Structure formats: structure tokens, C-alpha cells
């Protein structure tokens, strides 16, 4: 995936977009969808508790139920995308997402909230699984590089969406929160409409989906899926664990919560494409997984040590820890993408991506409990244990995949 050069008369925004018209379409759709996701993720919990009036425990129960249902939705959507066309499936999922999120505006009890949450929980896994074969079909170069570019775009859009949601949170009224929910629904629909611009020839169905679940019998792919799933705990460490640790266990100012998140997003936006360029085969992916595990271990140790010192020492340790940790995240994301695409047959990319997401989705569902039991439960030893786990799995990831392939 190449970024356009700088021809005379072309705007700065245009120069940042890919050369391929199809890649530009996917990029714009990704930005729209991610912007809506940033808004909703930032303000949804407050909407459900302050406007709908649900206790936090019931909100969490709905999210967990949606995550569980979403595990199967991703696998099914991937297979459907292989058989009937990635773009057709993805557009349908996005339109369904718009309808599901809109329904949150009508909920008034836990049971209505739970039903809508179960439906809405299918959208993101199904969207990711149906998008995978689409990306493989439209990518003009290495899909890993294009995915790295899309990840940078996603992080930028999420940050801007979070800023937009901040205005609604500051206003703190029912219409303001309803505006956020409506905005998320519009983003889904907008993503679908943009994706309709892709020519049918570029994203047609392969029509060659095999009977049965080939991905579930592929030892190499399942090995990569398992290693990737464990290492995906890094997202819960930065998004769930660290904010609680900063506020409850360190003397660092509370604004360090948003400060570390912004630092993470900026580094991803600036560096993900560059980091992804060196990952062009499964061997390189295994190497990057090992690097990622080491960076995670060091980053977690630095952030854990922030629990004792004075305010500015604690802040410095958190910043240093996040920089190292984000470097691991960049290597992990590039390697994860190569595993997902490089080990999958092109005509079964949807099915394989669905199985790949099944592993990380299962870990995502249990990650808060792991974080509560280890780092938050026993402190520094728990942080070190988590870091050791990520370091070990990253180190053996490449050899494990090679062994499963009989190499």
C-alpha cells in the first residue's frame, strides 16, 4: 500500500490517502465507522447509567452477553463473506449495526437493554470478519501494510470521536447523550454507503467456500490463533487495567489516565505503517511477536513501579512504560495481521479471520477478570506474572507455528 506522492495542486489530505481508489474507499469508510465507535465507547456507559437509569453491574452484564454472542457471529459472518461476497456481507452488517445501535435509544429496562446488547454485540466481530477478505481483495500491495495504515486511521478517528463525545459528556443532558447514540448509528450507515462505491468486480464472491470448517482443522492457523489470543491481553492491560491502577494505586495526577491514552494513540498513528512494512512473511511475524512480548513485559514492569514513588516520578514511569508498551503493541499488531492473512487461503479468508477473531474475542471476554485477579489483586507480583506470560507466549509464538506446520 503506497501513499500518494505530492503532485502539484493536490491537497494535503489527498496526499495522505492511498493510491488505489478502492483502498481510499475502504479508508474513508473505516474513518467514518471508527469515529462513531470513538463517540459511543466514550459516552455509552454514562448514557446507560445516567439516562436509561441502569446500574453499572447490569450494563456490564449486557456487554458481556454481547461479547459472548459476538464470538459465533464473527465466524459465521466470515464464512458468509467467502461464499456470497465480502462487500455485500460487510455492508449488510454495517446497516444492521445502525439499526441495532438506534434501538438503544428506545430501551427503558434491563431486559430490553439486554436484548439489544446481544444483537449489537454481533456487529463488531461480524464486521471485522467480513472486512478481512474485502481488504485482501482490494489491497494493492502487502495487506499487512494496508492494515497498518488502516489502524493508524482508526486510532485517529477514535481519538476525534472521543473528543466529540466529550462535548456531550460536558453538556450532560438526555438530548446530548441521545445525539451520541444517533451519531454512532449514522456512522454505521455512512460506512455502508461509502462501501457501496466499491466496484463489484473488485469485491465479488469467490464462490469456492469449502464444506465444513477448514480453519478449525488447520493446526498451523489454530496455533497462531492461540498465541495471538493470549498476547491480545495487552489491550485490556492498557485500556482497562492502567486507568484503574493510575487512579487507585499511584500518586500520579488523574489526568495521566487520558495522557497515557493520548500518547498511545499518537504513537500508533505515527508509527504503525512504518513498523508494519518490515513484516512480509510468517517468519518475520514470529520475530515481531517475540519482540512484542519483551516490550510488553518491560512496559508493564515500569508501569507497575509507579505505585510507590512521588507524583512526578510516578508520572515519568507511566510515560516511559507506555512508550515501551506501545512499541510492543505496534509489533504485535503487525505480526497479528500477518498471521491472520499470511496463513489463510485467499478464498477462505473470511472463515479463517472469523476463527482468528474467535480466539482474541474469548480472551477479551475474560480479560477484565484476569486483570482483577493478577495486577489489581496482588499488585506488583501480578504485574510481573502478566508480563512474564506475555513475554513467554511472544517468545514461543514463532517456533509454535513452525512446529505445527512440521518445519
Order of alpha helices (4+ residues) and beta strands (2+ residues): alpha-alpha-alpha-alpha-alpha-alpha-alpha-alpha-alpha-alpha-alpha-alpha-alpha-alpha-alpha-alpha
